[in-house]
């Protein structure tokens, strides 16, 4: 299985050198040393949890601490921010040609050439020059200011703190505690719960970085990594606020948020049992020994502590662990952003300048009729444009008189997960073996399932 550009060759190096799980796999349970400095588990985990999951108001803005850290970095960089992102795009564009990986398959060649377009767009945007259709505020400025810059910076910045979540026992501790739920329902290890929560409170790009790193360390199989990447990597709760505001649903915010959460994970529980996810090989990353999550016996809390200490015993030092995740974050960002500015641009141009999505929308009209959504043709078009950019469905039905329609489309926009402006490039920038074809099929399945589940609930609850 070929792997995408971002983390291959020297970027991967020896996965065992940076991951505790791969090192543990090399020794038997009896050979594991006693973990020194247990305070590291408590302190580093607490800092990591606070950075990603605690909302704090600073300067009149209420958000998670990692987001505040991003704001600080942007303030320090000042006018250099656009050019830092251009530098990332340049690295991501040049690297496939330097390593020769652009020749490894038709898809990789297409994306490598598309990255050249992304580099041109990045330079134009950094200069404040938006020619032709790029001048449309919903195309050029949107891609650059709302996607490219935030994603290009948040992935490396967030990666600095990811080491605290994944290297020092927290994933093992949480994994044992939620194992009775995660494995039977979603067919993934309990540690995947950290990825899921990271998406909702932080960023899908950061959650994908966690997933990819843990997969390359042997703690996820290919199928598990694919399920997590396509089933839990939602947009953040803060972006859901933007969707809800656009659809005039803020007075229903609590219902919208929790119903979206439930529907998204319910749809994932279904898709893991049907193709194409069911057909992804259940095998570890190439060249790495799989370290399955141990089954808890007896006292679950005591077992969770034991597994955390085992991970801590072979955890890298703080500087080494942080550098490893930061390097991976920079490489992933350099692969994601060029694709956002090229593949994402193509999707937005198709959505705004052609009737492609009007025609695609008819695929969903029968489903909209079945669940009695008002204006089925408009509903079909709205959910179809979501594959280009998840925010577009909200703009299509914004202002519509039917709250049921707006609510259903709002939930679908988040639950679909797969969209080409950012999520697809992000997944393809990892080692996770999910092809574009599988992603499109998954998108279709998730949209249909979400409509079938959400619309009846909307009729009942609104």
N, C-alpha and C positions, 0 to 999 in steps of 0.2 A: 504494500500500500504506500503510495507516494505521499509525502507530507508537504504542507504549504511552505511558503517562503520564510515566514517570520522567524521560526525557531529551529530551522534545520541546520545540518552540518555543524560548524563550530559553535553556533549559538546553543545547540543542544549540549555539545561536549559529551561527557559521561554523565547521564542523569543520576547515576548512583552517587556521584560526588556531591550533589547539592541536595539530595533528598534523604531524610532519615529512614524512610521505609525501605529504600533499596539497600541501604547499609545494614538494616536489621535483618533483611532477607539473607544476607551473606553469613549470618551466624544463627545458631540455634537458640531457643529460648533460654537454655541453661548458660549460654555464653554472654548474655546481655549484661553489661556492667550496671552497677547500681547508679542511678541518676544523681549526679552532683548538683548542688545548688538548686534544690526544689523550688526555691523562691522564684526562679526564672519562669516556671510554669504559671504561677499566680500573677506575678508582676507583668510579664510580657503579654499574657492572655488578657489581663485586665486592660492594659493599654490598647491592645488591638481591638478589643470589643468596644472600648470607649471611642476610638477613632472612627469606627465604621457604623456603630449602632446607637451612639448617644447624640441627640440633637441639642445644640447649644445656640443661644442667640448672641451674636457678636456683631457690633456695628449696625444693629437694626435688622440683621439677616439671621433667620433661624434655620439651621441645617446641620448635617453631621460634621464632625470635626475634620474629616478628610476633605470635605468640600471647603471648609475654612482654610485648610492648608493649601488647597489649590488656589484660593483667592490670594493668599499671602505670596505664593510663588509668582502669580501673575503680577502682583503689585511690585515685587522685587525686580522681575524682568522688564516690566513697563513696556515701552515701545518695541522691545525686542521680541515680545511674545509671538507675533506673526512669523518672524523669521526663524524662531526656534522650531515652530511647526513646519515651516518650509524645509528646514534642515532635516527633520524627521522624514518628510516626504521624499527628499533627495536620497537619503540613506535607503529607504524602502524601495525606491525606484531603481537605483543603481545596483543594489546588492544582488538581485537575481542574475543580472548580466555578468557581474564580477565572479560569482560562484558557478555560473553556468546552469543554474537550476531552471532557468527559463525554458530550456530545451526539454525538460522532463515532463512531457505530456502536453496535450493540446490546451487543456484548461489553464495550466500554469503559464503557457506561452501567451494566451489571451490576457490573463490578468497582468502579466509583466508588461505587455505592450500598453494595456489600459492605464497602468501606473504612470506612464509617460504623460498621458493626458492629464492625470491627476496632478503631476508636477507642474504642468503649464497652468492649470487652474489655480494651484496654490500660489504661484508667483504672481499671477494677475490679482488674486484676492489680497495678497499681502501689500501690493502696490495700490489697492483700492480701485482697481480697474476691472469692471465687469462687462465684457463685450457681449453683444447679441442677447440671447435668451438668459445669459447669466445675470443680466441686469434686473431680472424679475426678483423682487425681494424674497419670494418663496423658493427660489432656486439657488442662485449664486450666494448671496448673503446668508441665506438659511444654512446651506451646506458648510460654509466657512465658519460663521459665528456660532451657530447652534450645535454643530456636529464636529467639524474638523478640529477646531481649537480646543473645545472642552475635552473631547476624547483623546486628542494628542497629548494633552497635559495630565489628565486625571489618571491615565494608565501608569505612566512612570511614577507620578507622585504617590498614587495609591499603592503601587508595588512596594514602596519603601516600608509600608506598614503591614503588607500582606505576610511578610515573614513571621510576624508576631502571631498571626492566626494559624499558620499551617506548619510551622517548624517545631513548636515547643509544647506539643501535646494536646492543644485545645481541640483539634479536629478528632483526635482519637477519643477524648473524653466525651465530647458531644455525640460522637458516632455511636458509642456504646449505649448511651442513654436513650437515643431515639431509634435505635436499630429495630425494635419491634414494630415500628410504624413504617419506616422508610423501605425496608426490604420487601415486605409483603405487598405494599400498596404501589410503590414505584419501581421496585426491582433494582434499587441502588443501595449502597452502603449508608449507614447512618450519618457518616461524616459529610454526605452530600447536603445535609441540612444547612451547613455553614454557607455553601454556595448559594442555596436558594434564598436565604435571608440576606446575604450580601447583595444580591440583585435588587431586592425590594427596597432596601434602605440605602444602597449605594449606587452601583452601576453594573449593568450586565457585562461591560468590558472587563471590569475588575473581577467579577465572578468567573468569567471565562478564563482569565489569567490563573485564578485558583485552580479551576478544573483542569486546565492544560498542564500546569506544573505537577499537580497530584497524579494525573494520568501518566506523565512521563517518568514519575518516580515509581510507578508500579502499584499505586494504591487504588486506581480505578482500572477496569478493563475498558476495551474500546467501546463496547456497548454501553457500559455505565457512563462513560464520559460523554457519549453521544446523547444519551437520555438526559443527562444533567444540562448539557449545553443547549439542547433544543426544547427542554421541558421546564427549566427553572430560570433561564436567563432572561427574565422580563426587564422592562424598563423600571426605573426606580419609582418609589412612591412620590417623590418630589415632582417627577415628570407627569405622573398620573394626576397631580393637582392641576397641571397645565391643561391636560386633556379634559378634565372635569370642568374647569373654568370655561374653556372654549365651548363646551356643550351645555353650559348653563346648568350644571348638575351639582354645584357646590352645596346647595341646600340638602342634597342627598349624599354628601361626601362619605359619611360613615358606611352607609349601605353600599355605595359604589365601590369603595375600597375593599371591604371585606368580601363582597360578592365576587369581585374580580379575582381576588386571591383564591377563593374557594373554586371558582370555575376554572381558572388557569391550571391549578393542580389536579382538579378532577379530569380535565381533558388530558393532561399528561399521564394520568393513571390509565387512561384508555389507549393512548397512542403507543405506550410501551409494550402493549400486547398485540399490536397489529403491525404489518409492514408499513413503512420500511425499517422502523427501529428494531423490530423483532429480528430482522435479517442481518443486523450489524454483528460481526464476529465478537464473541465473548472471550477476547484474548487480550493479554497485556501489550503494552507498547513494545515495539520491536527491540530486542536485545536487553530487556529489563525483566527481571523475575517478579511475578505478581505477588503482592503481599495482601491477601484477603483480610477483611476486617474480622477479628476473632469474635466468636459467639460468646456472649456473656453467660456465665454460670454462677449460680448462687446470688449473692448480693450485687445488684447491678451497679450501685454507686461505688462499691469497693473495686469492682472489676474495671469500671471506667477510670478510676484513679490509677490502678495498676497499669493500664494500657497507656495512659498519659505519661507515666513515669518511664515506661519502656521507650516511648518516642523521645522523651527528654534526654535519656541517657546517651543517645547518639546524635542529638541535635547539634547543628553547627553553631559556632559563636555568633553573637549578634551582628557583628560587622560582616562576617562572611555570608550569613543567611540573608541579611538585608541587601548586600551587593548582588547576590545571585538573583533575587526576585526583581531588583531594580533593573538589572541588565535584561532580564526576560521582558520586563515591562516596556523598556525602550525599544527592544526589537519588535515586540508585538505592536506597539503604537506606530512604528515606522512601516509596518505592513498594513495596518488597518486604515490609516488616514489616506494614503494614495488611492485605495479602493473606494473609500467614501466619496472622494472627489472625482472619481471616474465612473465606477459602477453605480454609485448612488446618484450621480448626475444623470446618467442614462435613464435610470428609473424615473426620476422626477421629470425629465423632459418628455418621456413617454406618457406620464400621467397628465401633464399640463398641456401638451402640444399635439397629442394624437388621440384618436378614439379607441386605442387599444383596450383601455380599462373599462370603457363603456361596453365593449363587446365581451370582455371577460366577466363583467358584472352579471350577464345573463346566466352564467353558470350557477349563480347563487339565488336567482329569482325564484326558482321552484322551492328552495328551502325557505326563503322569506315568506312565500305564500303559505307554505305548510305551517309555519309558526305564527301566521297571521300578523306579520309586521306591516304597519302602514307604509304605503308607497314602496312596494317590493322592488321596483326597478331602481329607485334611488338607493335603497338599502343594498342591492346587489352591487351597484357601482361603488358605493362607499366602502364596503368591505374588500372589494377587489383591489382598490388603489393602495390598500395597506401593505401589499407585498413590496411596493416601491419605497414607502416611508410610513411608519406606523402612525404618524400624526395626521396624515392626509385624510383618513376616514372622518375624523372629527370636523375638518374644515368643510367636507362635503355636506354633512347633515346639520351643521351649526345653524341655529335659528329655526329649524323645523318645528312645527307646532306639536308634534308627537313626542312626548317625553319617553315613551316606551322605545321608539326608534332611536332617539339620541342615546338613551341608556344602553341599549343592546349594542349599538355600534361602538360606544365608548369602551364597553367591556371587551368586545371582540378585538379592538385595536391593540389592547394590551395582551390578551390571551393568545393571539396569533403567534406571538414571539418572533417569527421569522420575517425579516424585511431587508431589502437589498441596500438601503442607504447606509446601514451601519452594522446590523447584526450579522448578516451573511459575510461581509468582509472580515468581521471580527472572528467568526468561527473558522473561516478559511485561513486566517493568519495563525491558527493553532495547529497542533499535531492531531487533533481529533478527527477521526476518519468519517466525515459526513460530506458526501458530494453535493454539488449544487442541485442535481436532479432529486436527490432525497430530500433536500431542504424545501424544494418547491412542493413536492408531494405532502410533506409534513405541514407546510403552510395551508394547503387546501384542506387537509384533514382537520386541522385545528380550527379553521374558520367555520367549517360546516358543523363540527361538534359544538363549538361555542354558541353558534346561533341556535342550535337545537336545544341547548341547555338554558341559555340566558333568556331568550325571548319569552318562554312560558313563565319564568320566574319574574321577569319585568312586568308582564301582564298581571301577575298575582300580587306583587308587592307595591306597585306604583299606583 
